[in-house]
Amino acid sequence: MAAPILTVRDLQTYFRTERGLAKAVDGVSFEVRSGEVLGIVGESGSGKSVTALSIMRLIPDPAGTIAGGQIEYGGRDLLKLSYAKMSAIRGKEIAMIFQDPMTSLNPVFTVGMQVMEAVRNHEKVSAAEARHRAIEMLQRVAIPDAAKRLNNYPHQFSGGMRQRVMIAMALIFHPKLLIADEPTTALDVTTQAQILDLMLELKGDRTDSAIMLITHDLGVVAETCHRVVVMYGGKVQEMGTVEQVLTEPLHPYTRGLLASLPARSECRQSRLRAIRGNVPSILNMPAGCKFCTRCDEAEDRCLTSEPQLVQFADGRAVRCHLRSEK
Protein backbone atom coordinates (compact mmCIF):
# COMPACT_ATOMS: atom_id res chain seq x y z
CA MET A 1 0.00 0.00 0.00
CA ALA A 2 1.44 3.37 -1.05
CA ALA A 3 2.23 5.98 1.59
CA PRO A 4 -0.22 8.86 1.97
CA ILE A 5 0.64 12.21 0.40
CA LEU A 6 -2.16 13.97 2.25
CA THR A 7 -4.02 12.96 5.40
CA VAL A 8 -7.21 14.71 6.48
CA ARG A 9 -8.33 14.06 10.08
CA ASP A 10 -11.63 15.17 11.60
CA LEU A 11 -11.91 18.24 9.38
CA GLN A 12 -14.64 20.66 10.43
CA THR A 13 -15.50 23.65 8.25
CA TYR A 14 -18.42 25.83 9.29
CA PHE A 15 -20.18 28.89 7.89
CA ARG A 16 -21.98 31.51 9.95
CA THR A 17 -25.30 32.54 8.43
CA GLU A 18 -28.26 34.66 9.51
CA ARG A 19 -30.16 31.43 10.20
CA GLY A 20 -27.44 29.79 12.25
CA LEU A 21 -24.25 27.76 11.94
CA ALA A 22 -23.94 25.66 8.78
CA LYS A 23 -21.67 22.64 9.29
CA ALA A 24 -20.66 22.15 5.67
CA VAL A 25 -17.90 19.68 6.57
CA ASP A 26 -18.40 17.93 9.88
CA GLY A 27 -15.61 15.57 10.94
CA VAL A 28 -14.28 14.35 7.58
CA SER A 29 -11.26 12.01 7.54
CA PHE A 30 -9.50 10.33 4.61
CA GLU A 31 -6.10 10.07 2.97
CA VAL A 32 -4.74 10.50 -0.55
CA ARG A 33 -2.00 8.02 -1.39
CA SER A 34 1.02 8.42 -3.61
CA GLY A 35 0.32 7.65 -7.26
CA GLU A 36 -3.43 7.15 -6.90
CA VAL A 37 -6.56 8.82 -8.21
CA LEU A 38 -9.02 9.23 -5.33
CA GLY A 39 -12.64 9.93 -6.20
CA ILE A 40 -14.85 12.05 -3.93
CA VAL A 41 -18.52 11.59 -4.81
CA GLY A 42 -21.88 12.77 -3.50
CA GLU A 43 -24.81 15.02 -4.28
CA SER A 44 -24.57 18.80 -4.38
CA GLY A 45 -24.27 20.11 -0.84
CA SER A 46 -22.54 17.02 0.52
CA GLY A 47 -19.37 18.94 1.38
CA LYS A 48 -17.07 17.83 -1.47
CA SER A 49 -16.02 21.26 -2.73
CA VAL A 50 -15.77 22.77 0.76
CA THR A 51 -13.41 19.92 1.69
CA ALA A 52 -11.21 20.79 -1.29
CA LEU A 53 -11.24 24.51 -0.51
CA SER A 54 -10.34 23.71 3.11
CA ILE A 55 -7.29 21.74 1.97
CA MET A 56 -6.21 24.72 -0.14
CA ARG A 57 -6.98 27.14 2.75
CA LEU A 58 -9.33 29.11 0.48
CA ILE A 59 -12.40 29.21 2.75
CA PRO A 60 -13.79 32.78 2.70
CA ASP A 61 -13.30 34.47 6.04
CA PRO A 62 -15.03 35.73 8.21
CA ALA A 63 -18.19 33.98 6.98
CA GLY A 64 -16.43 30.62 6.88
CA THR A 65 -13.95 29.08 9.26
CA ILE A 66 -12.04 25.83 9.62
CA ALA A 67 -13.14 25.06 13.15
CA GLY A 68 -11.04 21.96 13.77
CA GLY A 69 -9.11 19.01 12.44
CA GLN A 70 -5.78 18.40 10.77
CA ILE A 71 -4.58 18.41 7.17
CA GLU A 72 -1.14 16.80 7.06
CA TYR A 73 1.10 17.21 4.03
CA GLY A 74 4.84 16.58 3.98
CA GLY A 75 4.96 16.19 7.74
CA ARG A 76 3.25 19.54 8.32
CA ASP A 77 -0.26 20.52 9.32
CA LEU A 78 -1.41 22.90 6.59
CA LEU A 79 -3.89 24.50 8.99
CA LYS A 80 -1.02 25.73 11.17
CA LEU A 81 1.12 27.24 8.43
CA SER A 82 1.49 30.98 7.98
CA TYR A 83 -0.16 32.63 5.01
CA ALA A 84 3.20 33.01 3.24
CA LYS A 85 4.17 29.35 3.71
CA MET A 86 0.77 28.14 2.56
CA SER A 87 0.97 30.39 -0.51
CA ALA A 88 4.30 28.78 -1.42
CA ILE A 89 2.67 25.33 -1.36
CA ARG A 90 -0.58 26.33 -3.04
CA GLY A 91 -0.24 26.10 -6.80
CA LYS A 92 3.24 24.58 -6.78
CA GLU A 93 2.99 21.44 -4.63
CA ILE A 94 -0.80 21.22 -4.31
CA ALA A 95 -2.73 22.59 -7.28
CA MET A 96 -6.45 22.85 -7.93
CA ILE A 97 -8.64 22.91 -11.03
CA PHE A 98 -11.86 24.73 -10.20
CA GLN A 99 -15.33 23.78 -11.35
CA ASP A 100 -16.05 26.74 -13.64
CA PRO A 101 -13.08 27.99 -15.68
CA MET A 102 -15.03 31.04 -16.88
CA THR A 103 -15.26 32.41 -13.35
CA SER A 104 -11.84 31.09 -12.29
CA LEU A 105 -10.00 32.88 -15.10
CA ASN A 106 -9.87 36.66 -14.86
CA PRO A 107 -11.88 38.06 -17.81
CA VAL A 108 -9.86 41.32 -18.05
CA PHE A 109 -6.44 39.69 -18.47
CA THR A 110 -5.19 37.61 -21.38
CA VAL A 111 -4.71 33.90 -20.89
CA GLY A 112 -0.97 34.37 -21.43
CA MET A 113 -0.69 36.91 -18.62
CA GLN A 114 -2.49 34.57 -16.23
CA VAL A 115 -0.38 31.50 -17.04
CA MET A 116 2.82 33.57 -16.87
CA GLU A 117 1.76 35.03 -13.53
CA ALA A 118 1.37 31.49 -12.15
CA VAL A 119 5.02 30.82 -13.10
CA ARG A 120 6.44 34.08 -11.76
CA ASN A 121 4.56 33.81 -8.47
CA HIS A 122 6.65 30.77 -7.54
CA GLU A 123 9.90 31.12 -9.46
CA LYS A 124 12.22 34.06 -10.13
CA VAL A 125 12.34 33.91 -13.92
CA SER A 126 12.33 36.55 -16.62
CA ALA A 127 9.19 37.48 -18.52
CA ALA A 128 10.67 35.82 -21.61
CA GLU A 129 11.26 32.55 -19.75
CA ALA A 130 7.77 32.66 -18.23
CA ARG A 131 6.32 33.21 -21.69
CA HIS A 132 8.31 30.29 -23.11
CA ARG A 133 7.07 27.97 -20.36
CA ALA A 134 3.49 29.18 -20.80
CA ILE A 135 3.59 28.42 -24.54
CA GLU A 136 5.17 25.02 -23.89
CA MET A 137 2.48 24.09 -21.38
CA LEU A 138 -0.40 25.26 -23.56
CA GLN A 139 1.03 23.12 -26.35
CA ARG A 140 1.12 20.14 -24.01
CA VAL A 141 -2.58 20.53 -23.26
CA ALA A 142 -3.27 20.55 -27.01
CA ILE A 143 -4.22 24.19 -27.52
CA PRO A 144 -3.50 24.98 -31.21
CA ASP A 145 -1.39 28.03 -32.11
CA ALA A 146 -0.42 28.38 -28.46
CA ALA A 147 1.93 31.32 -29.04
CA LYS A 148 -0.81 33.35 -30.73
CA ARG A 149 -3.52 32.33 -28.30
CA LEU A 150 -1.54 33.69 -25.36
CA ASN A 151 -2.89 37.08 -26.38
CA ASN A 152 -6.53 35.96 -26.29
CA TYR A 153 -8.93 36.60 -23.43
CA PRO A 154 -10.87 33.81 -21.67
CA HIS A 155 -14.13 34.63 -23.49
CA GLN A 156 -12.39 33.88 -26.79
CA PHE A 157 -11.93 30.23 -25.78
CA SER A 158 -14.53 27.46 -25.78
CA GLY A 159 -15.46 25.80 -22.49
CA GLY A 160 -13.21 22.83 -23.20
CA MET A 161 -10.28 25.07 -24.15
CA ARG A 162 -10.72 27.18 -21.00
CA GLN A 163 -10.57 24.00 -18.96
CA ARG A 164 -7.35 23.06 -20.77
CA VAL A 165 -5.90 26.44 -19.77
CA MET A 166 -6.82 25.72 -16.15
CA ILE A 167 -5.11 22.32 -16.38
CA ALA A 168 -2.01 23.98 -17.86
CA MET A 169 -1.87 26.45 -14.96
CA ALA A 170 -2.41 23.70 -12.40
CA LEU A 171 0.18 21.29 -13.78
CA ILE A 172 2.90 23.67 -14.91
CA PHE A 173 4.95 22.80 -11.79
CA HIS A 174 4.09 19.06 -11.83
CA PRO A 175 2.50 19.20 -8.33
CA LYS A 176 2.47 16.21 -6.01
CA LEU A 177 -1.30 16.56 -5.56
CA LEU A 178 -3.86 17.83 -8.04
CA ILE A 179 -7.36 18.56 -6.74
CA ALA A 180 -9.86 18.58 -9.61
CA ASP A 181 -13.29 19.89 -8.61
CA GLU A 182 -15.84 18.72 -11.20
CA PRO A 183 -13.37 19.43 -14.04
CA THR A 184 -15.77 18.26 -16.77
CA THR A 185 -18.95 20.05 -15.67
CA ALA A 186 -20.95 21.56 -18.57
CA LEU A 187 -18.69 19.96 -21.19
CA ASP A 188 -19.93 17.63 -23.89
CA VAL A 189 -19.17 13.92 -23.53
CA THR A 190 -16.31 13.87 -26.05
CA THR A 191 -14.61 16.87 -24.44
CA GLN A 192 -15.10 15.34 -20.98
CA ALA A 193 -13.21 12.23 -22.07
CA GLN A 194 -10.42 14.35 -23.60
CA ILE A 195 -10.03 16.42 -20.41
CA LEU A 196 -9.89 13.34 -18.16
CA ASP A 197 -7.40 11.60 -20.46
CA LEU A 198 -5.26 14.75 -20.50
CA MET A 199 -5.19 14.96 -16.69
CA LEU A 200 -4.18 11.32 -16.36
CA GLU A 201 -1.54 11.67 -19.09
CA LEU A 202 0.07 14.70 -17.46
CA LYS A 203 -0.10 13.01 -14.04
CA GLY A 204 2.11 10.29 -15.56
CA ASP A 205 4.96 12.81 -15.80
CA ARG A 206 5.43 12.31 -12.07
CA THR A 207 4.70 8.77 -10.94
CA ASP A 208 4.41 9.63 -7.25
CA SER A 209 1.82 12.38 -7.83
CA ALA A 210 -1.85 11.90 -7.01
CA ILE A 211 -5.21 13.28 -8.11
CA MET A 212 -8.19 13.98 -5.87
CA LEU A 213 -11.12 13.97 -8.29
CA ILE A 214 -14.37 15.51 -7.06
CA THR A 215 -17.32 14.43 -9.17
CA HIS A 216 -20.96 13.37 -9.11
CA ASP A 217 -20.41 11.02 -12.05
CA LEU A 218 -19.92 7.43 -10.91
CA GLY A 219 -19.09 6.46 -14.49
CA VAL A 220 -16.06 8.76 -14.36
CA VAL A 221 -15.06 7.24 -11.02
CA ALA A 222 -15.28 3.71 -12.42
CA GLU A 223 -13.07 4.65 -15.37
CA THR A 224 -10.39 6.74 -13.66
CA CYS A 225 -10.16 6.20 -9.88
CA HIS A 226 -8.47 3.66 -7.64
CA ARG A 227 -10.39 4.40 -4.43
CA VAL A 228 -13.56 6.33 -3.71
CA VAL A 229 -14.97 8.34 -0.80
CA VAL A 230 -18.76 8.77 -0.67
CA MET A 231 -19.95 11.92 1.14
CA TYR A 232 -23.39 13.01 2.33
CA GLY A 233 -24.44 15.66 4.82
CA GLY A 234 -20.88 16.91 5.33
CA LYS A 235 -19.65 13.47 6.40
CA VAL A 236 -17.91 10.47 4.87
CA GLN A 237 -20.49 7.69 4.55
CA GLU A 238 -18.41 5.01 2.82
CA MET A 239 -14.84 4.43 1.60
CA GLY A 240 -13.08 1.67 -0.27
CA THR A 241 -11.56 0.67 -3.57
CA VAL A 242 -13.62 1.46 -6.64
CA GLU A 243 -14.26 -2.25 -7.18
CA GLN A 244 -15.43 -2.73 -3.58
CA VAL A 245 -17.73 0.27 -3.47
CA LEU A 246 -19.23 0.02 -6.96
CA THR A 247 -19.76 -3.75 -7.04
CA GLU A 248 -20.68 -4.33 -3.38
CA PRO A 249 -21.85 -1.05 -1.83
CA LEU A 250 -22.48 -1.20 1.91
CA HIS A 251 -24.22 2.10 2.65
CA PRO A 252 -27.87 2.56 1.57
CA TYR A 253 -26.93 5.97 0.12
CA THR A 254 -24.23 4.47 -2.10
CA ARG A 255 -26.66 1.80 -3.28
CA GLY A 256 -29.20 4.53 -4.04
CA LEU A 257 -26.67 6.44 -6.14
CA LEU A 258 -25.81 3.33 -8.13
CA ALA A 259 -29.46 2.37 -8.58
CA SER A 260 -30.25 5.79 -10.01
CA LEU A 261 -27.86 5.30 -12.93
CA PRO A 262 -29.57 4.44 -16.23
CA ALA A 263 -28.88 0.88 -17.37
CA ARG A 264 -27.96 0.29 -20.99
CA SER A 265 -30.62 -2.37 -21.26
CA GLU A 266 -33.40 -0.13 -20.00
CA CYS A 267 -35.88 1.27 -22.48
CA ARG A 268 -35.58 5.02 -23.01
CA GLN A 269 -39.14 5.43 -21.80
CA SER A 270 -38.37 3.71 -18.49
CA ARG A 271 -38.46 6.02 -15.50
CA LEU A 272 -35.15 6.34 -13.68
CA ARG A 273 -35.05 5.18 -10.08
CA ALA A 274 -34.36 8.06 -7.71
CA ILE A 275 -33.53 8.36 -4.04
CA ARG A 276 -36.76 9.48 -2.40
CA GLY A 277 -37.07 12.83 -0.67
CA ASN A 278 -34.67 15.75 -0.75
CA VAL A 279 -31.32 16.51 0.81
CA PRO A 280 -32.07 18.06 4.24
CA SER A 281 -30.99 21.62 4.93
CA ILE A 282 -27.45 21.85 6.23
CA LEU A 283 -28.88 24.11 8.95
CA ASN A 284 -31.32 21.42 10.08
CA MET A 285 -29.70 18.02 9.71
CA PRO A 286 -31.30 14.96 11.37
CA ALA A 287 -30.08 14.18 14.89
CA GLY A 288 -29.14 10.63 13.96
CA CYS A 289 -27.88 9.32 10.64
CA LYS A 290 -27.78 12.16 8.12
CA PHE A 291 -29.40 9.91 5.51
CA CYS A 292 -32.15 8.52 7.73
CA THR A 293 -34.94 10.73 6.32
CA ARG A 294 -34.41 9.25 2.85
CA CYS A 295 -33.42 5.69 3.75
CA ASP A 296 -35.86 2.81 3.16
CA GLU A 297 -34.02 0.67 5.75
CA ALA A 298 -33.97 3.20 8.61
CA GLU A 299 -34.70 1.90 12.13
CA ASP A 300 -35.58 3.83 15.29
CA ARG A 301 -31.93 4.06 16.35
CA CYS A 302 -31.04 5.62 12.99
CA LEU A 303 -33.30 8.59 13.78
CA THR A 304 -31.74 9.42 17.13
CA SER A 305 -28.19 8.05 17.21
CA GLU A 306 -25.55 8.96 14.65
CA PRO A 307 -23.45 5.96 13.56
CA GLN A 308 -19.65 6.05 13.68
CA LEU A 309 -17.44 5.46 10.66
CA VAL A 310 -16.39 1.83 11.11
CA GLN A 311 -13.15 0.63 9.50
CA PHE A 312 -12.83 -2.98 8.35
CA ALA A 313 -9.75 -5.16 7.92
CA ASP A 314 -9.93 -5.01 4.12
CA GLY A 315 -9.60 -1.21 4.15
CA ARG A 316 -13.28 -0.46 3.66
CA ALA A 317 -15.19 1.90 5.92
CA VAL A 318 -18.89 2.63 6.34
CA ARG A 319 -21.05 4.86 8.55
CA CYS A 320 -24.22 2.82 9.08
CA HIS A 321 -25.80 1.08 12.08
CA LEU A 322 -27.01 -1.73 9.84
CA ARG A 323 -23.54 -2.39 8.39
CA SER A 324 -21.35 -1.96 11.48
CA GLU A 325 -20.53 -5.67 11.28
CA LYS A 326 -19.87 -6.56 7.67
C-alpha positions as CSV (number, residue, x, y, z in Angstrom):
1,M,0.0,0.0,0.0
2,A,1.4,3.4,-1.0
3,A,2.2,6.0,1.6
4,P,-0.2,8.9,2.0
5,I,0.6,12.2,0.4
6,L,-2.2,14.0,2.3
7,T,-4.0,13.0,5.4
8,V,-7.2,14.7,6.5
9,R,-8.3,14.1,10.1
10,D,-11.6,15.2,11.6
11,L,-11.9,18.2,9.4
12,Q,-14.6,20.7,10.4
13,T,-15.5,23.7,8.3
14,Y,-18.4,25.8,9.3
15,F,-20.2,28.9,7.9
16,R,-22.0,31.5,9.9
17,T,-25.3,32.5,8.4
18,E,-28.3,34.7,9.5
19,R,-30.2,31.4,10.2
20,G,-27.4,29.8,12.3
21,L,-24.3,27.8,11.9
22,A,-23.9,25.7,8.8
23,K,-21.7,22.6,9.3
24,A,-20.7,22.1,5.7
25,V,-17.9,19.7,6.6
26,D,-18.4,17.9,9.9
27,G,-15.6,15.6,10.9
28,V,-14.3,14.3,7.6
29,S,-11.3,12.0,7.5
30,F,-9.5,10.3,4.6
31,E,-6.1,10.1,3.0
32,V,-4.7,10.5,-0.5
33,R,-2.0,8.0,-1.4
34,S,1.0,8.4,-3.6
35,G,0.3,7.7,-7.3
36,E,-3.4,7.1,-6.9
37,V,-6.6,8.8,-8.2
38,L,-9.0,9.2,-5.3
39,G,-12.6,9.9,-6.2
40,I,-14.9,12.0,-3.9
41,V,-18.5,11.6,-4.8
42,G,-21.9,12.8,-3.5
43,E,-24.8,15.0,-4.3
44,S,-24.6,18.8,-4.4
45,G,-24.3,20.1,-0.8
46,S,-22.5,17.0,0.5
47,G,-19.4,18.9,1.4
48,K,-17.1,17.8,-1.5
49,S,-16.0,21.3,-2.7
50,V,-15.8,22.8,0.8
51,T,-13.4,19.9,1.7
52,A,-11.2,20.8,-1.3
53,L,-11.2,24.5,-0.5
54,S,-10.3,23.7,3.1
55,I,-7.3,21.7,2.0
56,M,-6.2,24.7,-0.1
57,R,-7.0,27.1,2.7
58,L,-9.3,29.1,0.5
59,I,-12.4,29.2,2.7
60,P,-13.8,32.8,2.7
61,D,-13.3,34.5,6.0
62,P,-15.0,35.7,8.2
63,A,-18.2,34.0,7.0
64,G,-16.4,30.6,6.9
65,T,-13.9,29.1,9.3
66,I,-12.0,25.8,9.6
67,A,-13.1,25.1,13.2
68,G,-11.0,22.0,13.8
69,G,-9.1,19.0,12.4
70,Q,-5.8,18.4,10.8
71,I,-4.6,18.4,7.2
72,E,-1.1,16.8,7.1
73,Y,1.1,17.2,4.0
74,G,4.8,16.6,4.0
75,G,5.0,16.2,7.7
76,R,3.3,19.5,8.3
77,D,-0.3,20.5,9.3
78,L,-1.4,22.9,6.6
79,L,-3.9,24.5,9.0
80,K,-1.0,25.7,11.2
81,L,1.1,27.2,8.4
82,S,1.5,31.0,8.0
83,Y,-0.2,32.6,5.0
84,A,3.2,33.0,3.2
85,K,4.2,29.4,3.7
86,M,0.8,28.1,2.6
87,S,1.0,30.4,-0.5
88,A,4.3,28.8,-1.4
89,I,2.7,25.3,-1.4
90,R,-0.6,26.3,-3.0
91,G,-0.2,26.1,-6.8
92,K,3.2,24.6,-6.8
93,E,3.0,21.4,-4.6
94,I,-0.8,21.2,-4.3
95,A,-2.7,22.6,-7.3
96,M,-6.5,22.9,-7.9
97,I,-8.6,22.9,-11.0
98,F,-11.9,24.7,-10.2
99,Q,-15.3,23.8,-11.4
100,D,-16.0,26.7,-13.6
101,P,-13.1,28.0,-15.7
102,M,-15.0,31.0,-16.9
103,T,-15.3,32.4,-13.3
104,S,-11.8,31.1,-12.3
105,L,-10.0,32.9,-15.1
106,N,-9.9,36.7,-14.9
107,P,-11.9,38.1,-17.8
108,V,-9.9,41.3,-18.1
109,F,-6.4,39.7,-18.5
110,T,-5.2,37.6,-21.4
111,V,-4.7,33.9,-20.9
112,G,-1.0,34.4,-21.4
113,M,-0.7,36.9,-18.6
114,Q,-2.5,34.6,-16.2
115,V,-0.4,31.5,-17.0
116,M,2.8,33.6,-16.9
117,E,1.8,35.0,-13.5
118,A,1.4,31.5,-12.1
119,V,5.0,30.8,-13.1
120,R,6.4,34.1,-11.8
121,N,4.6,33.8,-8.5
122,H,6.7,30.8,-7.5
123,E,9.9,31.1,-9.5
124,K,12.2,34.1,-10.1
125,V,12.3,33.9,-13.9
126,S,12.3,36.5,-16.6
127,A,9.2,37.5,-18.5
128,A,10.7,35.8,-21.6
129,E,11.3,32.5,-19.7
130,A,7.8,32.7,-18.2
131,R,6.3,33.2,-21.7
132,H,8.3,30.3,-23.1
133,R,7.1,28.0,-20.4
134,A,3.5,29.2,-20.8
135,I,3.6,28.4,-24.5
136,E,5.2,25.0,-23.9
137,M,2.5,24.1,-21.4
138,L,-0.4,25.3,-23.6
139,Q,1.0,23.1,-26.4
140,R,1.1,20.1,-24.0
141,V,-2.6,20.5,-23.3
142,A,-3.3,20.5,-27.0
143,I,-4.2,24.2,-27.5
144,P,-3.5,25.0,-31.2
145,D,-1.4,28.0,-32.1
146,A,-0.4,28.4,-28.5
147,A,1.9,31.3,-29.0
148,K,-0.8,33.4,-30.7
149,R,-3.5,32.3,-28.3
150,L,-1.5,33.7,-25.4
151,N,-2.9,37.1,-26.4
152,N,-6.5,36.0,-26.3
153,Y,-8.9,36.6,-23.4
154,P,-10.9,33.8,-21.7
155,H,-14.1,34.6,-23.5
156,Q,-12.4,33.9,-26.8
157,F,-11.9,30.2,-25.8
158,S,-14.5,27.5,-25.8
159,G,-15.5,25.8,-22.5
160,G,-13.2,22.8,-23.2
161,M,-10.3,25.1,-24.1
162,R,-10.7,27.2,-21.0
163,Q,-10.6,24.0,-19.0
164,R,-7.4,23.1,-20.8
165,V,-5.9,26.4,-19.8
166,M,-6.8,25.7,-16.1
167,I,-5.1,22.3,-16.4
168,A,-2.0,24.0,-17.9
169,M,-1.9,26.5,-15.0
170,A,-2.4,23.7,-12.4
171,L,0.2,21.3,-13.8
172,I,2.9,23.7,-14.9
173,F,5.0,22.8,-11.8
174,H,4.1,19.1,-11.8
175,P,2.5,19.2,-8.3
176,K,2.5,16.2,-6.0
177,L,-1.3,16.6,-5.6
178,L,-3.9,17.8,-8.0
179,I,-7.4,18.6,-6.7
180,A,-9.9,18.6,-9.6
181,D,-13.3,19.9,-8.6
182,E,-15.8,18.7,-11.2
183,P,-13.4,19.4,-14.0
184,T,-15.8,18.3,-16.8
185,T,-19.0,20.1,-15.7
186,A,-21.0,21.6,-18.6
187,L,-18.7,20.0,-21.2
188,D,-19.9,17.6,-23.9
189,V,-19.2,13.9,-23.5
190,T,-16.3,13.9,-26.0
191,T,-14.6,16.9,-24.4
192,Q,-15.1,15.3,-21.0
193,A,-13.2,12.2,-22.1
194,Q,-10.4,14.3,-23.6
195,I,-10.0,16.4,-20.4
196,L,-9.9,13.3,-18.2
197,D,-7.4,11.6,-20.5
198,L,-5.3,14.7,-20.5
199,M,-5.2,15.0,-16.7
200,L,-4.2,11.3,-16.4
201,E,-1.5,11.7,-19.1
202,L,0.1,14.7,-17.5
203,K,-0.1,13.0,-14.0
204,G,2.1,10.3,-15.6
205,D,5.0,12.8,-15.8
206,R,5.4,12.3,-12.1
207,T,4.7,8.8,-10.9
208,D,4.4,9.6,-7.2
209,S,1.8,12.4,-7.8
210,A,-1.9,11.9,-7.0
211,I,-5.2,13.3,-8.1
212,M,-8.2,14.0,-5.9
213,L,-11.1,14.0,-8.3
214,I,-14.4,15.5,-7.1
215,T,-17.3,14.4,-9.2
216,H,-21.0,13.4,-9.1
217,D,-20.4,11.0,-12.1
218,L,-19.9,7.4,-10.9
219,G,-19.1,6.5,-14.5
220,V,-16.1,8.8,-14.4
221,V,-15.1,7.2,-11.0
222,A,-15.3,3.7,-12.4
223,E,-13.1,4.6,-15.4
224,T,-10.4,6.7,-13.7
225,C,-10.2,6.2,-9.9
226,H,-8.5,3.7,-7.6
227,R,-10.4,4.4,-4.4
228,V,-13.6,6.3,-3.7
229,V,-15.0,8.3,-0.8
230,V,-18.8,8.8,-0.7
231,M,-19.9,11.9,1.1
232,Y,-23.4,13.0,2.3
233,G,-24.4,15.7,4.8
234,G,-20.9,16.9,5.3
235,K,-19.6,13.5,6.4
236,V,-17.9,10.5,4.9
237,Q,-20.5,7.7,4.5
238,E,-18.4,5.0,2.8
239,M,-14.8,4.4,1.6
240,G,-13.1,1.7,-0.3
241,T,-11.6,0.7,-3.6
242,V,-13.6,1.5,-6.6
243,E,-14.3,-2.3,-7.2
244,Q,-15.4,-2.7,-3.6
245,V,-17.7,0.3,-3.5
246,L,-19.2,0.0,-7.0
247,T,-19.8,-3.8,-7.0
248,E,-20.7,-4.3,-3.4
249,P,-21.8,-1.0,-1.8
250,L,-22.5,-1.2,1.9
251,H,-24.2,2.1,2.7
252,P,-27.9,2.6,1.6
253,Y,-26.9,6.0,0.1
254,T,-24.2,4.5,-2.1
255,R,-26.7,1.8,-3.3
256,G,-29.2,4.5,-4.0
257,L,-26.7,6.4,-6.1
258,L,-25.8,3.3,-8.1
259,A,-29.5,2.4,-8.6
260,S,-30.2,5.8,-10.0
261,L,-27.9,5.3,-12.9
262,P,-29.6,4.4,-16.2
263,A,-28.9,0.9,-17.4
264,R,-28.0,0.3,-21.0
265,S,-30.6,-2.4,-21.3
266,E,-33.4,-0.1,-20.0
267,C,-35.9,1.3,-22.5
268,R,-35.6,5.0,-23.0
269,Q,-39.1,5.4,-21.8
270,S,-38.4,3.7,-18.5
271,R,-38.5,6.0,-15.5
272,L,-35.1,6.3,-13.7
273,R,-35.0,5.2,-10.1
274,A,-34.4,8.1,-7.7
275,I,-33.5,8.4,-4.0
276,R,-36.8,9.5,-2.4
277,G,-37.1,12.8,-0.7
278,N,-34.7,15.7,-0.7
279,V,-31.3,16.5,0.8
280,P,-32.1,18.1,4.2
281,S,-31.0,21.6,4.9
282,I,-27.5,21.9,6.2
283,L,-28.9,24.1,9.0
284,N,-31.3,21.4,10.1
285,M,-29.7,18.0,9.7
286,P,-31.3,15.0,11.4
287,A,-30.1,14.2,14.9
288,G,-29.1,10.6,14.0
289,C,-27.9,9.3,10.6
290,K,-27.8,12.2,8.1
291,F,-29.4,9.9,5.5
292,C,-32.2,8.5,7.7
293,T,-34.9,10.7,6.3
294,R,-34.4,9.2,2.8
295,C,-33.4,5.7,3.7
296,D,-35.9,2.8,3.2
297,E,-34.0,0.7,5.7
298,A,-34.0,3.2,8.6
299,E,-34.7,1.9,12.1
300,D,-35.6,3.8,15.3
301,R,-31.9,4.1,16.3
302,C,-31.0,5.6,13.0
303,L,-33.3,8.6,13.8
304,T,-31.7,9.4,17.1
305,S,-28.2,8.0,17.2
306,E,-25.6,9.0,14.7
307,P,-23.5,6.0,13.6
308,Q,-19.7,6.1,13.7
309,L,-17.4,5.5,10.7
310,V,-16.4,1.8,11.1
311,Q,-13.2,0.6,9.5
312,F,-12.8,-3.0,8.4
313,A,-9.7,-5.2,7.9
314,D,-9.9,-5.0,4.1
315,G,-9.6,-1.2,4.2
316,R,-13.3,-0.5,3.7
317,A,-15.2,1.9,5.9
318,V,-18.9,2.6,6.3
319,R,-21.1,4.9,8.6
320,C,-24.2,2.8,9.1
321,H,-25.8,1.1,12.1
322,L,-27.0,-1.7,9.8
323,R,-23.5,-2.4,8.4
324,S,-21.3,-2.0,11.5
325,E,-20.5,-5.7,11.3
326,K,-19.9,-6.6,7.7
